[in-house]
């Protein structure tokens, strides 16, 4: 159908040209008639005109013939070039069957495809050149030319690199990059472990090369060879062995010191806030400095225990008597038949109870006198203890998860509730009502908590006058001047006198 339309169009153009020639010749005859030109002259002019027309058409035919021949030659040449390039680049063959043989459309399609293929060739050659440069660079960084010894390049064979060859080069480059990154990461890991281990155990026996490695900035490292990695692994292994031995020795030494300091804490009545040494030694976060600090604290507490032996001895006596007193009251509260004179034991118990009540104030005065004598003999201890407690408080505040104890707040209910419920930390509760109509069964206030901290007194005021018969559970409240704070015996910088009936803030 297209060919028929093309033929009709050409026929119409030819018919129109013939009509134009006929019309032109008719105009020429009219011109010649006006001047009465003879027949011979007219024939001569007509022959001359047709001669020019035939020459023009002949030249046109010759030109078109040469054009057709050139197109056919170009098609043949471009077809070979296109198919060769497409084979080198592993592309599909050019679809010649979609075009008419030796057609202008085929010629134009081949020209366009050849132009695109040449651009693709340049792009691939540039990419191969860039990959080759990067491969050589990473081979230098890894200090191993054998890593790229078997790599083949298409440019060395004067051909275009294929898609598969470029993919192989990219994969090889990725492998070298991964290898370099892994070596650099291992360097960083070895450096960090060496720094941590040598710092933890304060290791000084490092070789000069190791010290230089620890002080170097690995961000500037350019070459990481396999031999360098192996050498660093050996260094790290040797230091690791030293670290393991140090950790075992440090843990054993720390446990011994901690066992000793636990005894001293109890003997010297050290508060929980000051017991800042953990039970276990963690070599990951603790160093020799922590062991030295623990050892220094043990020596300090040993010295305190020796210097304040009289004070602590009297306090221990007072505690023993106070526990005995509390035991009497607890038994009398729990057993309704406690005051029945079974086997004549009641008078013996009451007599012992009176002896305990008489001894408590006397021993309390002995504690006060011993403490006063110690303060006079060691006036500088208060300032030392103040500075030490400031350091402990600062260290506690910086520790994660530590919260300082809250002081109790006064409110309306705290002033009303004590008499009813015994909940005030500052006022003694009233004795509970008798539970039974027979027998004397007064409720006894529980004994004070004997877990002692530096901020509390273990001495609760007692009646200086012996009381005959069963004792009340609540000792008679005395002036705070008659109470010695046990905290002051361990840390004399704080106020030594405080009423034990006041409950401390919960830490």
C-alpha angles and dihedrals in degrees: 000000000000091000091051092051090048090051093049090050092052092047090052092049090049093048090049091050091050090050090050091051092048091048090049092051090048090054090049091052090051090051092048091048090056091059095035093237113191122247096250093057091046092052090049092053093046091050090049092051094049090046091057090046093051091048092050093050091046092052090047092053091049092050094049090048091055090047092053092049092050092049091052091049092048091048091053093046096043092047091058093046094047094048092048094051092046091052091050091050092044093242129147116273117265110269100243092162091069091067135057114258114269091357126154089238090057090048092052093046092051091048092052094045092048090052092051092046092053090053090049090050091054091048092051093047091050091048092050090049091051092048090049090053092049093047091053090048094053091044086057092047090051091043092227121109090180089075090074099027094108096045114119124204125206092214090066088058095048095244140109115270113246125232090254093051092051090048090051091052091049091050091050091050091050090052092052092047090051091048092050092047092049092050092048091048090050089051091053091047093049091047093049093047092048091048092049096044096044091045093048094052095030089235114192102173097090122137119241092251091053092049090050090050092051091050095046125102106237091197087078095049111127105170124043112177127188091240090056091052092050091050092051091048090057091049091049092048092052093048090045090057090050090048093052092050091047092049092052093048092044093050092050093048092045093051091051092050093044092051088053095046092051089059091047092048090057095042093047094040093236114186122244090247090062094047091089100147114100119232095238129050112234110199090194093068106012128075140190087277090067091052091048090049090051091048091049090050091051090052091047093051091045088054091046091049091051095045094046098037092122092052094048092044092056091045091053090051090050091049091051092051092044091052089050090051092049090048091056092051095045092051092048090051095047100041118058091195094051093111095047108114098239111178092344092290097126095078091047091053093045091048091051090047090055091049090053092049091050093047098050097068092043093053089044089058090048089054090050093049093047091049093049091050091050093050091051092049095046109034092155094060094079094061092045091049092049092055091046092052091049089056092048092049092049091049091049093049091053093048113100116249095018118131123184115238116266118238116235114260125222118234137159095267093053089062095048103037101059096076091050104036108014092237100131116108090208107041126057116242120245115254115268120251120265112272096210136034093229127061126016106279111163116174111247125220109241115257115265117267106270094200094111128208129185091255096056137070119231092199115089117191116258134189110274090209117071113244118217118226127010115355127232115249093232116068116227110267114245136185116293089236089074094058125086118205112230088209088066090060091059099033109018094184093084127075104284100205123071133144111252092211087074109089114226123237111270109253 
